[in-house]
Amino acid sequence: MKTRFFRVFLILITITLSFGSILAQDEKENYIGVKGGISIPQLSGGDDNILSRDFKSRIAPNFGAFVEIGVTEKFSIQPEVNFAGQGGKRTGVQPITQNPPGLPQLPPGNFFFGDFENTAELNYLEVPVLAKYKFGKKDKPRVYVNGGLFYGRLLTAKTKTKGTSTIFLDEAGQVPLLLPPNGTPVPDIDFTATTDIKDDVNKNNLGVTGGGGIEIPVGKNYILIDARVSRGFKNIQKDTIRNGASKTGNLVISFGYAFNLD
């Protein structure tokens, strides 16, 4: 499945670039540029697995380079290569996936609970190919819309936890774990840790992205302000039965500069 996704995307890029290069011979509106900004990603899923639900947005970097191939004065094809931060953040009472030392082992599918912060940091190399349409004249600021597909290759995947908490037996955080023989609560546990989860995450991702922005001309070049959203098609978890099913998604706001190549 991974190989098929990758091959389909490479074919799409090749066809798109070839088609755009042929059409661009009559309209010299070609640019190369760089951009950077912030990503506001959030993991979302279609199941109610206790390990994958309740993640909210986090802030992550997003930056890269692009080539804009003019097809007409207003229409172009724009392939990009971007570093894209994905993931999400979960706070409050949640399952403890790795038991602290000294706690008894529970049967599979059962968990102790703690009140702490858990951030999933997933970083990808993403290659979008976008169709772009501009409104207005090129010598004035003009608005554009864009949309297309992206392929993502996982670079790193970590969970970062922090905070201290007592240990609970229930998800509501109402029943503390007690120590025999006097029934005193387990002392608060420090959950500060960084865990590499790359082996648990699918290496390839494919999805759709699109949005719009504004181009501000600077001579033959332009400054851009871009906003777009993306949604992955593929579950990030390899084992969706055990770890739940989540997909990537984010809002990216970026600023950039494009150099005219003609």
N, C-alpha and C positions, 0 to 999 in steps of 0.2 A: 504493500500500500504506500509506504514512504517513497519507494523508488518511482512508482507510477506518478505520484504527485509531483515529484521533482522533474521528471521527464516532461510531463504535460506543461509545467511552467516554463521550462527551458524552450520548448517548442513555441509557446505563446510569445515569449520575449523575442525569439529569432524572427518569427513571422511579423510581429509588430514593428521591429526595427527595420526589417527589410522593406516592408510596405511604406513605412514613414519616410525612409531614405529616398525611395523612388519618387514619391509624391512631392517631396521637399525640394526637388530640383528647380521648380518654377517659383517657389516662394522661399526666399532666403531669410527665414525667421528662426534661426537656430541659436541656442544658448547652452552654456554650461554654468552651473551654479552650486552654491553651498547654502545650507540652512541649519538652524538649530533652535531648540526650544524645549518646552516641557511636555511631558506625556502624563495624562491622568488615567492610568489603567485601572481596570477592575475585572476580577475573575467572576464569571457567571456560569451557571450550570442548569441543567434540566432535571436534576434529581434532588433528593432531600438527604443526601448522605451527610452524616454528622461531621465528617472531616472536611468537606468542601463547601459547605454553605456559610452564609453570613459574612463573606469577605466584602469589604468596602474598598473605595478608591485609595490609591496612594499617589505620590508624586515621583516621577522618574525622568531621566534625561532622554531626549530624542534628537539626533543630529545626523547629517549625512550630506550626500552630493547627488546631483541630478543632471541629466541632459534633456533639453527640450528640443524636439525635432519638429520644425514647422511643416504643416501639411497645407494649410491656407493661412491667410493673414490672421484668422481668429481661431483656427483649430490646430492642435498639435498633439503629439504623443510624448509622454514624459516618463522614461524609466529612471528609477532612483536606486541608491544603495544607502540604507540607513541603519544606525544603531538604535534599537527600539527597546525601551524599558517597559516591561509588562508586569503583571502580578496583581497583588491586592493586600489589604490589611484587615486583620480580625482582632477585635478587642473584647474583653469581658470573659465570662466563664466559658471554657471550651475544653475539649478532650485533650489529654496529655498523651501524645503518641509515643514518647520514649520515657518510660518510667524512671524517676529519680532513684538513685541507689537506696536500697533498704526497703523499698516497697514490694509487696508480693506481686507475682505475675498473675494477670487475669486471663481468662479464656479469650481466644480470638474474637474480635468484634466488641469487646467490653473495654471500658476505659475509666481511669480516674480523671478528675476534672480540676482545673485551676483557673484563677482569674489573672490573666496576663495579656500581653500584646504579642501578636504573631504576624509577621510580615513575610509574604512570599515575594521574593525578588527574582524575576525571570527576565533575562536579557537575550535579545535576538538580533541577528543580522537579517534585516528584512529587505526584500527587493520588490517594490511595487512597480507596476506598469500602468500608467494612468492615461486616459483620454482627457484632454483639456480644451475648454471652449471659453473664449474671451469676449466680453461685450465692450463696445466703444472703440475709439481710435488709439493706435499704438503710441502716439506722441502725447497722450494725456493719461492720467491715472485711470485704470480700467479694472473692472471686476471680472473674475473668472470662476467657473465651476469645474470640478474634475472628479473622476471616478475610475475604478479599475480593480484589479486583483493584486494580491501580494503573496510572495513566498517567504516564509521565515525559517531560519536555521538557528536552533538554540545554541547560545554561547555559554551561559552560566545559569544555574538554578539553585537558589539557596532559600532557606527559611531563617529569619532572624527573630528571636524571641527575647523579651525583656519583661521585668517586673517580678515581684515576690507575691506569693499567695499560699494560703493553707491548701490542703488537698481535700477535695470533696468527692463524695460518692455519687452525686447526682448532678445533672446538667444545670439545674436551677441554682446550684451553689448554696443549698440549704442544709445539707447533711455532711458535716466534716468527717474525715477519716479519723478514728480514735485509736489510741494505742492501749493495748492491755498492759497491766491488769487494772489500772485505775481509770481507764477510759478518757485519758487526756488527748486533746487534738495533736496531730502531727505538727511539729514546728514548721513555720513558713519556709517555703522552698524558693530559692533564687532561680528564675527561669532564663536568665541571661545566657544566650548561646547562639552560635551560628552553625547551621547544619547544611551540608551539601546534599541536595536532592536530585542532582542531574540524572542519576541512573533511574529515577522513578518517573521522569518526564519524557514525553515523546520529543525526538530531536527535530522533527519537521512540522511545519504549520502552513496552512494555506487559508486565505481569507479574502474579504472584500474591504475596500477602503474608498473614501470619497469625501468631498467637502467643497471648499471654495476659498477665495481670498481676494486680495487686491494687489495689482502691480503698479508701482510708482516709477515712471521713467527717469533715468539719470543718463542723459545723452542717449547712446545706443543700448545701454545696459538698463537694468531695473532692480529696484528693491521690492521684495515681496513680503506680505503678511498673510500667512496661510493657517487655516483651521480645517481639520478633518477628523473623521471618526473611522474606526476600523473594527472588524469583527472576525474572529477566527472561526473556521469551519470544524476544526479537529479538536477533540478533547486533549488536554495537555497531559493527563495522567495515562500511564501505560496500563495500570491495573485499575480500571474504573469500578470494579466490584468492591475492592478493598478501600480505595482512596477517593471514590467519588468521581464525578465527571464535571470538569470545568472547561470553559473556552476563554480565550483571550479577547479583550476588547478595550479600546481606549479612545480618548479625545486628545489630539495633539494640536498645540498652538505653537507656531514657529515663525521665525524671521529669517530672511535670507537675502542673498545678492546674486544676480545672474549676469554673466558676461556674454555679450553678443559675439558670435563666432564668424559673422559674415564681413 
